[in-house]
């Protein structure tokens, strides 16, 4: 960010949504000459904020007239310029200039495209590592869990997300299921989560030897606790 950009973005008359629109979206989409073509649907989805209390709901959204008002804020602040000075009713499809953007540098990379849920979607190769970063102890999932997730979001085609964001949503759903599910025959506890006891490849459909040992130990301790006999095993 240039000093001139920083100065204008800190104007007290500029709203926070206008600042976000400029810095997080328009600046990233500008070409090497500092021009950006305004796309209302794309920018509207980018500014939308999901409501954590309501799945599929939004706590903040903008309509076309509100988006026009935000662009006008940026025009008045000198962060945008309309080369044609046409003063249109709205700016959808217009090519605007970011005059304070450094012209000598290459344009910032455009963020990965956000798309609605697809019927054939599957988590990417980095899903396991991403799950660990998010605190999901067991990143394994059943096909019915994935199918239920896909079916839910297929019914909400108005929601767009990048592949990374879809994986985060799926991880969040799995975490909720792990907290709620606890079958001692099939799961073990890791903190507050239920972790599936994985089977080895050569024992498809069968609990692994380690899983059987864990199950037997859990049953033994459970039987001791019910009988009141102290466990003196060293």
N, C-alpha and C positions, 0 to 999 in steps of 0.2 A: 504494500500500500504506500502511495506517495504521501508526502506531507500535505499537499493540497487536498487530496482525498480525505485524509484523516481530519483536517480542519473542517471541511464541509460536512462530513458525516457527524461531527460533534455539534452542529448547529442545534440550539435548543428548540427550534421550530420544526425540526425533522423528527418524524415519529419512528418508533422502533421497527414497525413492519417495513417502513420505507428503507431504513438502514439495512435490514436483513435482505430485502429484495435486491438492493444494489450490490452489497458485498458478497452475499452467499450465492446469488443466482446470476444477475446480469453481468457482473464482472467475470464470472467463470465462463459465460457463454460468448463473450466478446471475441471477435476475430483479431488477427494481428494488427489491423488498422484501427481497432477500437470500436467497431460497429457491432450491433446486436439486433437481430430481428425479433420483434416482440411477439410472443405466442401466449395468448391469455390462458388457454387451458393448462399449458405446461407450468406457467408461473403460478396459477391458482393452486394447482396440486402441490407445488413446491412450498408454498406458504402455509398450506393447511397443517394444523396441529391436531394429532390424534388425542382423543379423550381417554385417559387410562381407566376411567370409571365405566366406560361403555365401549365394548368391542365393536369396531367398525364405525364408531362415532367420532366427531371432531369437536374440539373445544374452541377452535378458531378456524374460520374460513373467510375468503373474500369473494365477492361477486364481481362482475365486470366493471360496474361503476366505481366500486371501491378500489379495484386495481388501477383504474384510470386515475383516480385521485392520488394514489401512491406514486405513480409515474410522474404526475404533475408536481408533486413535492420535490422529486429528484430533479426535474427540469428547472424549477424555481431556485433550487440550491446550486445549480450549475454542475451537478454530477451527471446529468444527461443533457443532450442537445438534439433538437429536431432539425436536421439539415434542410428540410423542405419548408420548415416554419409554416406547416399547413394547418395547425391547430385543429386536428380531427376530433370527432366526437369520442372516439377511443383510438388506442394506439395498436390494436391487434393487426399484425402484418406489417407494421411500420418498421423502418430501419432507423434506429437511433444511435447516436454517437456518445461514447463515454470520453469526453474531452480531457479528463484528468488522468486517464489511464496511460501508463508509460508506453509510448509508441515503439520504443526500441526493443522491447521484450516480446517474446512470443506469447500468444494468448494462453491463458490458463486452461488446463484440460477440462473438458466438459464432463460433468458427473455422469456416471453410468445411467442409462435410460431406465426410467421407472415404467413398469408395465403392470397390467392387471394380472391376477393369478391365472395360470394356465393349467389345463387338465393333466398335462404330462410333466409338471414341475417336480423336481427332486432337489434336495439340498446339494450344494457343491462340495468339492473335495476338501474345502477348508472348514466344513461343518463341525467336525470333531474338535478342532482347535478353538473355534469360535465358541462352542458350547462350554469348553473348560474356562475360557475367559469370562463367560457369563455366569459361572458358578454351577453349571449343570454337571453333576458327578457322573451321570450315565448318558452318553450321547446316542446310545442305541435306541431304535424306535421300531415299532411294528408297522406293517403295511396299513393296518386299519387306523392307526394313529395318523399316519401321513394322509390317508384317504379322507379321513374326517376333517383334517385341516384344510386340504384342497377344496373339498366340497363346500365348506363354510365360506371360504373367500371367493369361490366361483360364483356364489350367490350375491356377491358384492362387487360387481365389475367397476363400480365408480372409484374403488380404492386402487391406487397405483403405488408400487414400491419397487426398489431395485432388488436384485437377487440377494444381496447382502441383507437388506431390510426384511425380505421374506424369511430368510433363515433366522433372523433375530425373533421374528414373530413366532416361528415354529418352536424355537428354543423356549420362549416364554410359555407357550402352551404345554410343552413337555414338562417344564418345571412345575407348573400347576398340577399336572397329572401325577408327578412323582410325589408331591406333598400329600395328595389325597389318597393315592393307592398304597396299600400295604398288604401283600399276600405273602405270609411267612414261608409258604411252600415254593414261591418263585422269586422272591425278592429279599434283599438284605438292606439294612438301614445304614446310610452314610449321612450323619448329621440328621437333618429333618427329611431327607429324601429317601425314597424307596428305589434301590438300584437293582436292575434285573440281573439275576445270576446267569451269566453267559455260558452257552454250551460251546465246546470245542468243535472244530470242523468235522473231525472224525466221529463225533457223537451227535450228529444232527438230530434234533428233536429230543435229545437226552441231556439232563443236567451234567455239567462237567464234574470231574472228580473233586475239585476244590469246592464246587457248589454243594455237592453231596456232603462233604465234610462240614461245611458251614451249616447246612440244614440239620445234620445230626447233632452238632454241637449246640445249636439253638434249641433243638428239641430236648437235649439232655439238661441244659440249664433251665429250661422251662419246667421240666418234670421235677427237678430239684427244688425250684422255688415253690412249686405247688405242694410238694410233700413236706417242706420245711426243713429238709436235711441240708446242712451246710456243705458247700463244695470245698473239699480239702485237697483237691487235685493240684499238684505243683507243676 
